[in-house]
Amino acid sequence: MLCLTHIIAWVNEAMFNECKHLHDILDAQKDIIERHVDQHKWFQGIENKEQAMCDFIERYGFIMREFYCSRICVDRFDCELAQPYDPR
């Protein structure tokens, strides 16, 4: 996936070193972006797909991470990284 600088900014150093499911989070994020990037391009008036992907991550990356960590991750109740997101 392109736009690596935004992904690196989204995944901070502590999470990279501690999260056991980082690959799963990034896979989920990639799937969501691929499903919605064309609509995002149109709504935001962005012509370039790579720019649209970067913009999508900047706008919604934190929401995707919070949703994954608080609702989907199998270790969410025991993971200290997920606790700020009030796992359910």
C-alpha positions as CSV (number, residue, x, y, z in Angstrom):
1,M,0.0,0.0,0.0
2,L,1.3,3.4,-0.8
3,C,1.2,6.4,1.5
4,L,3.6,4.8,4.0
5,T,4.4,8.0,5.8
6,H,0.8,8.3,6.9
7,I,0.6,4.7,8.0
8,I,3.8,5.1,10.0
9,A,2.4,8.2,11.7
10,W,-0.8,6.4,12.5
11,V,1.1,3.4,14.0
12,N,3.2,4.9,16.8
13,E,6.4,3.3,18.0
14,A,4.8,1.8,21.2
15,M,2.0,0.1,19.3
16,F,4.5,-1.3,16.7
17,N,6.6,-2.8,19.5
18,E,3.7,-4.1,21.6
19,C,0.7,-4.9,19.5
20,K,0.4,-8.5,18.7
21,H,-2.3,-7.8,16.0
22,L,-0.7,-5.0,14.1
23,H,-0.8,-7.0,10.9
24,D,-4.6,-7.6,11.4
25,I,-5.3,-3.9,12.1
26,L,-3.4,-2.9,8.9
27,D,-5.2,-5.6,6.9
28,A,-8.6,-4.4,8.1
29,Q,-7.6,-0.8,7.3
30,K,-6.5,-1.8,3.8
31,D,-9.8,-3.6,3.1
32,I,-11.8,-0.6,4.3
33,I,-9.8,1.9,2.2
34,E,-10.0,-0.3,-0.9
35,R,-13.8,-0.5,-0.6
36,H,-14.3,3.2,-0.1
37,V,-11.5,5.0,-1.8
38,D,-13.3,5.7,-5.1
39,Q,-16.3,7.3,-3.2
40,H,-13.8,9.2,-1.1
41,K,-12.1,10.5,-4.2
42,W,-15.4,11.7,-5.6
43,F,-16.7,13.3,-2.4
44,Q,-13.4,15.1,-1.7
45,G,-12.7,16.1,-5.3
46,I,-9.4,14.2,-5.3
47,E,-8.3,12.9,-8.7
48,N,-5.3,10.8,-7.7
49,K,-6.0,7.5,-6.0
50,E,-2.8,7.6,-3.8
51,Q,-3.7,11.1,-2.6
52,A,-7.2,9.9,-1.8
53,M,-5.8,7.0,0.2
54,C,-3.5,9.3,2.2
55,D,-6.4,11.7,2.8
56,F,-8.6,8.8,4.0
57,I,-6.0,7.6,6.4
58,E,-5.4,11.1,7.8
59,R,-9.1,11.6,8.3
60,Y,-10.3,8.2,9.4
61,G,-7.2,6.1,10.4
62,F,-7.6,6.8,14.1
63,I,-11.3,5.8,14.0
64,M,-10.4,2.5,12.3
65,R,-7.8,1.8,14.9
66,E,-10.1,2.6,17.8
67,F,-12.9,0.5,16.4
68,Y,-10.6,-2.5,15.8
69,C,-8.9,-2.3,19.2
70,S,-12.2,-1.7,21.1
71,R,-14.5,-4.1,19.3
72,I,-12.8,-6.6,17.1
73,C,-9.4,-7.6,18.5
74,V,-9.5,-10.9,20.3
75,D,-7.1,-9.6,23.0
76,R,-9.0,-6.3,23.6
77,F,-9.9,-7.0,27.2
78,D,-6.3,-7.9,28.2
79,C,-4.4,-5.5,26.0
80,E,-3.2,-2.3,27.7
81,L,-3.1,-0.5,24.3
82,A,-6.9,-1.1,23.8
83,Q,-7.9,0.0,27.3
84,P,-8.2,3.7,26.4
85,Y,-10.8,2.7,23.8
86,D,-13.1,1.1,26.4
87,P,-13.2,-2.5,25.0
88,R,-16.6,-4.1,24.6
